Amino acid sequence: MNELGIQPFLILSAFLFVCGVVCIASKRNAIGVLMGVELVLNAANINLVAFARFNPAFRLDGQVFALMVIVLAAAEAAVALAIILNFYNNHATVDVDSADELKG
Amino acid sequence: MTLPVVLFAIVATITAVSALGVVLSRNVVRMAVWLLFTLIGVSLLYFLLGAEFTGTVQLIVYVGGTLILIVFGVMLTAQGPLRELRTRPAEWVVGGIVGALLFGLLVTASYQIALPPASTDHTLPGPGPLGLTFLGVTETSPTANVTGLPDDVVVPRKPVAYLLPFEIVSVHLLVVLIGAAYLARAKRRVKA
């Protein structure tokens, strides 16, 4: 593992992050947008655990914050799904392009 | 090519291909399945890094909890045309260009970071030290110094504990539970 270095993990995490950002920006289904957010959070988590592994100053902190991100992501998914279901109840669609009531 | 390198190559390929599948598939059910494989790949990556507890929590909370929640959302909303909402080709082009630029930026940035100091001890703390630090026991690895400073400056890490964030997270979970139950309660549909 030591000969691998930290760079492959950072590049994989960057790839996951970009996939998540493109997913958020281009999906029209609100649940697809939510999945993009999950991808972004996972990319950040890979970075945290990789730095905890390769930098002795963050040995505890990296894992602690990765655990917190996991818990907060679960909470975020619950609230986002509640909002999406409410939107679906009111509009009978999950297309984010049709959520334009606030347009000035 | 040692065993960790080969394992990392396999797991990283699975994770990256599944993440690409999430982006490229149109059907929202297939997106959920690709996301399942991505999350499992990330947890295997944690096991590979030696963070067994974090990998287990990832499997239990993410794969067993969050993804089931998302699948329920898909099940409750995916009807007929909503299952495949198509993105316009122009948006794909713009999104792809922005994504490629962002990926290039992140890769160059990750090659420019200062490498962490080489250390011989690479074992990550298990659930015992993690639980103790969540309970407020201040403990840090004795050899750890603050990184990113000039070479002649040596500042040891201050011992830290995470009791307050732990409490904030627990209260936050309670608030989220009440809020989600309030938002998603059964109501009369306004228009069919």
Interface residues (C-beta under 8 A of the other chain):
Chain A: M1 N2 E3 L4 G5 I6 Q7 P8 F9 L10 I11 L12 A14 F15 L16 F17 V18 C19 G20 V21 V22 C23 A25 S26 K27 R28 N29 I31 G32 L34 M35 G36 E38 L39 N42 N45 I46 V49 A50 F51 A52 R53 F54 N55 P56 A57 R59 L60 D61 Q63 V64 A66 L67 M68 I70 V71 L72 A73 A74 A75 A77 A78 V79 L81 A82 I83 I84 L85 N86 Y88 N89 N90 A92 T93 V94 D95
Chain B: T2 P4 V5 F8 A12 T15 A16 A19 L20 V22 V23 V28 M31 A32 L35 T38 L39 V42 L45 Y46 L48 L49 G50 A51 F53 T54 V57 Q58 V61 Y62 G65 T66 L69 I70 F72 G73 V74 L76 T77 L82 L85 R86 T87 E91 W92 G95 G96 V98 G99 A100 L102 F103 L106 V107 S110 Y111 I113 L115 P116 P117 S119 D121 H122 L124 P125 P129 L130 T133 F134 E139 T140 S141 T143 A144 N145 V146 T147 R157 V160 Y162 P165 V169 H172 L173 V176 L177 G179 A180 A181 L183 A184 K187 R189 V190 K191 A192
